[in-house]
Amino acid sequence: MENVNLGVIQFSGQKPLEGSYTPGSMGNTGAKSQSGELILHWKWILEPTENFDLPSNFVNHDTLDGNGQLWLCLQDCALPGVLNRGNIFKAGNKKQIIVITDEEWDIKKLKGPNGKITTRDEVRKLVHNAGYEVHAIIVRPNRNKDLNEDVIQKLTASRERYHKVYTDNFEEEITKAMKKIATKINQ
């Protein structure tokens, strides 16, 4: 696979810490749990690389407990700290984001790079201006009662990169979605 870079980020977030988060802090909230562990909004599971094996990169990782801070994570991905990470994103290389999440996302107090409260559209523009193609796998509990359809379609900018997975047929549908994404990335 030529000219493809992949990094895997697990995001979750902590709702009470959204408003105090500094954009570009690589998920670091600056706070610690009662046990003394650093509280993260997101963390790298696989650092950006040109050499990857999708299935093996998604196993054996501790989960982050929290709410869906997708927009916080996407905004950080569009900022220089991630874009310039290890100088892996060479000119001309494809930049792909594969989002696997539920259909409910928080963005109430998120600050943009300018220090002011930001919006989904502003974050989406940052992501697209950074040159990313976004693939979304949205895991949904209720067939035909989908939330945030318009938001997801704007984020992915292509119906081919938007995949619905329902919990009543999760294994089959997630496998099918990942295969479609791998095929699309390989083109």
C-alpha positions in Angstrom: 0.0 0.0 0.0 1.7 3.2 -1.2 1.3 6.7 0.1 -1.0 5.8 3.0 -0.3 6.7 6.6 -2.4 5.4 9.4 -2.6 6.2 13.1 -5.1 4.8 15.5 -6.5 7.0 18.2 -8.9 5.9 20.9 -11.1 8.8 22.0 -13.6 9.1 24.8 -13.2 12.3 26.7 -14.3 13.7 30.0 -17.3 16.0 29.8 -16.4 18.2 32.8 -12.9 18.8 31.4 -14.0 19.8 27.8 -14.2 23.5 28.5 -10.8 23.7 30.0 -9.0 21.7 27.3 -6.3 23.4 25.4 -6.5 22.5 21.7 -3.5 20.6 20.4 -2.7 19.1 23.9 -2.7 15.5 22.5 -5.7 14.5 24.6 -3.9 15.5 27.9 -6.5 17.1 30.2 -3.9 18.1 32.8 -6.0 16.3 35.4 -5.4 13.1 37.3 -7.8 10.4 38.5 -8.2 9.5 42.2 -5.6 6.7 41.6 -3.2 9.3 40.2 -3.5 8.3 36.5 -3.5 11.0 33.9 -7.0 11.6 32.5 -7.0 11.7 28.7 -9.7 12.7 26.2 -7.9 10.6 23.6 -4.7 8.5 23.2 -2.7 6.9 20.4 -3.2 3.2 20.0 -1.0 3.2 16.9 1.3 6.1 16.2 1.1 7.4 12.6 2.9 5.0 10.3 3.1 3.8 6.7 3.3 0.2 7.9 0.2 -1.2 9.5 -2.0 -4.2 9.8 -5.6 -3.0 10.5 -7.0 -6.0 12.4 -4.0 -6.4 14.8 -4.0 -2.7 15.7 -7.5 -2.8 17.3 -6.9 -5.5 20.0 -5.7 -5.6 23.6 -6.1 -2.0 24.6 -7.5 -0.6 27.8 -10.6 1.5 27.1 -11.0 5.1 28.1 -14.1 5.8 30.1 -16.0 9.0 29.4 -18.3 10.7 26.9 -17.9 11.0 23.1 -15.5 13.8 22.5 -15.2 13.1 18.8 -14.9 16.8 17.8 -12.2 17.5 20.4 -10.1 14.6 19.0 -10.8 15.5 15.3 -9.8 19.1 16.0 -6.5 18.0 17.5 -5.8 15.7 14.5 -6.1 18.8 12.2 -3.6 20.8 14.3 0.2 20.8 13.7 1.0 18.5 16.7 -0.7 15.5 14.9 -0.2 16.6 11.3 3.6 17.0 11.8 4.0 14.0 14.1 7.2 12.4 13.2 7.1 14.1 9.7 5.2 11.0 8.6 2.7 12.9 6.4 4.8 13.4 3.3 3.5 15.7 0.6 1.1 13.7 -1.7 0.4 11.0 0.9 -3.2 10.3 1.6 -4.4 11.2 5.1 -7.2 9.0 6.3 -9.3 9.1 9.5 -11.4 6.1 10.4 -13.9 7.0 13.1 -15.6 4.2 14.9 -18.2 5.6 17.3 -21.8 5.7 18.4 -24.2 8.4 17.0 -24.1 10.8 19.9 -21.3 13.3 20.2 -20.7 16.1 22.6 -19.5 19.5 21.7 -20.7 22.1 24.1 -17.7 23.9 25.6 -14.9 22.9 23.2 -12.5 25.7 22.4 -11.0 26.1 19.0 -7.4 27.1 18.3 -8.4 30.7 18.7 -9.5 30.1 22.3 -13.2 30.7 21.6 -16.0 28.1 21.7 -16.1 26.2 18.4 -18.7 24.3 16.4 -19.0 21.1 14.6 -18.8 22.9 11.2 -15.6 24.8 12.3 -13.9 21.5 13.3 -15.1 19.8 10.1 -13.6 22.6 8.1 -10.3 22.2 10.0 -10.2 18.5 9.3 -11.0 18.9 5.6 -8.5 21.8 5.2 -5.9 19.5 6.7 -6.4 17.2 3.8 -8.0 14.3 5.7 -10.5 11.8 4.2 -12.8 10.8 7.0 -14.3 7.3 7.1 -17.1 6.9 9.6 -18.4 3.7 11.1 -21.4 4.7 13.2 -22.6 2.0 15.6 -26.3 2.4 16.2 -28.7 0.6 18.6 -31.9 1.2 16.6 -32.4 0.4 13.0 -34.0 3.1 10.9 -33.9 5.6 13.8 -30.5 7.2 13.0 -29.3 10.4 14.6 -26.9 13.0 13.1 -27.2 11.8 9.5 -26.5 15.3 8.0 -23.6 15.9 10.4 -22.0 12.5 9.5 -22.4 13.1 5.7 -20.8 16.5 5.9 -17.9 15.1 7.9 -17.3 12.2 5.5 -18.0 14.3 2.4 -18.9 11.0 0.6 -21.6 8.3 1.1 -18.9 5.8 0.2 -17.0 6.7 3.4 -20.1 6.5 5.7 -20.9 3.0 7.2 -23.8 2.1 9.5 -23.3 -0.7 11.9 -26.2 -1.9 14.1 -25.8 -3.6 17.4 -28.2 -6.4 16.4 -25.7 -7.6 13.7 -22.5 -6.0 15.0 -19.8 -8.6 14.1 -20.9 -9.1 10.5 -21.5 -5.4 9.8 -18.3 -4.1 11.4 -16.3 -6.7 9.4 -18.0 -5.6 6.2 -17.4 -1.9 6.9 -13.7 -2.4 7.7 -13.3 -4.4 4.5 -14.9 -1.6 2.5 -12.7 1.0 4.1 -9.6 -1.1 3.4 -10.6 -1.4 -0.2 -11.2 2.3 -0.5 -7.9 3.2 1.1 -6.1 0.8 -1.2 -7.4 2.5 -4.3 
